[in-house]
Amino acid sequence: MTIQQLISKKRLKKELTNEEIEFWIKGVAKNEFQDYELAALLMAITINGMTEAETTKLTIEMANSGKMMDLSKIEGIKADKHSTGGISDTTTIALVPILADLGLKMVKMSGRSLGFTGGTIDKLEAIDGFNTEISEKKFIDGVKKVGASIMAQTQDVAVADKKLYALRDVTDTVQSIPLIASSIMSKKLASGADIILLDVKFGEGAFMKTAKDATTLAKAMVKIGKNAGRKMCAIITSMEQPLGNGIGCTLEIRDAVEVLNGAQNRLSEVVIAICVEILKLAYGYSDAVAKEKVLNSISSGSALNKLKEIVKNQDGNEEIISDLSLLKKAAHTKVLKAENNGKIVAINGEMLGEACKLLGGGRIKKGEPILHEVGIDMKVALNDDVTTDTDLVNIHYNDKKNLDEIIKMIYGAFTISSTKKSVKTKLINKIVR
């Protein structure tokens, strides 16, 4: 068997066998193929697609190409949640303590971000002392002790996926649904959870730009998970505007804590919806019963106390959760007023994310340090009526480098009109089971 035979089969729109996929992925993990050979195969797959059986086998082989987390020592139902990413998406930090408080074992392996703003790991490290670079033993002990652990993804998980993704990034093969689905799900399968909830975003501030594309991806990933024996659900959510109020690590920690203190907003709506779906998968609850349990966990203060336990167990300063003023602050703030009167009919989240990155709140290159304290605090939302006296955003910054460019970008992200109508998109578009 040769890699050229696989390239030829996919070029001719033929289905790869399990043996051929195993040969391919094991070869990738062992560096047995040339980049140009793999690039040719990836392009053939991007053009001609893969069947459900091929995609499932590819995912399983990529998961097995690295370390598989052994969670057998943890009693109870293990659950994981993954978001495809978006602006001001800090759902993990709010929902993990809720579900842990309600008896689930939350096993969360998260990443840092190369994108606009920090990933979940970066946000948590805005809490003084919080340690995400923990061993597998400490991770498991934490789940057993407090019901949840959140750790940085290790380099030995889904080794083949890392190599293929690096090639996809430079060969215009990122957009292939089978390749996206297998990349995400290989890491989720490797994490070992019984239940996997996928939050698939769409819109200007997300990777998938339309609800249709997001649904196609969600269906593919749910099928893969089910075929691999996991309980699966995907929620399709809109990213036509930032999900929370804060864009930037410390601001997003604040938003998550506010949800646990009972705030009702777009972020809390998505957090509650995800928690409800996971509880239904875990215990067979009705929507009403599951939602009641989630709301009780929040209103009683139990979820907030659980977050303090999680933070303390991973060496963080849990007092920050009670007193957000202890979070590190940027040196300066600047309020921007609306430029004209009218209604906010569009918000370009991607542009706001780029502005946050220029402030130092995101990375351009892997491994770069990130400024947790900088960011953009939203003061308005879609469909709000504004005047030139209305606060649009509050910028948190450390120095004036690029500030004029950043201000221009932020103003460019808002469309204010007295004649145009905004496009109304449901926040929770669809649920795929």
Buried (B, 14 or more C-beta within 10 A) or exposed (E): EEBEEBBBBBBEEEEBBBEBBBBBBBBBBEEEBEEEBBBBBBBBBBEBBBEBBBBBBBBBBBBBBBBBBEBEEBEBBBBBBBBBBBBBBBBBBBBBBBBBBBEBBBBBBBBBBBBBBBBBBBBBBBBBEBBBEBEBEBBBBBBBEBBBBBBBBBEEBBBBBBBBBEBBEEBEBBEBBBBBBBBBBBBBBBBBBBBBBBBBBBBBBBBBBEBEBBBBBBBBBBBBBBBBEBBBBBBBBBBBBBBBBBBBBBBBBBBBBBBBBEBEBBBBBBBBBBBBBBBBBBBEBEEEBBBEBBBEBBEEEBBBBBBBBBBBBBBBBBEBBEEEEEBBEBEEEEEBEBEEBBBBBBBBBBBBBBBBBBBBBBBEEEEEEBBBBBBBBBBBEBEBEBEEEBBBBBBBBBEEEBBEEBBEBBBEBBBBBEEEEBEEBEBBBBBBE
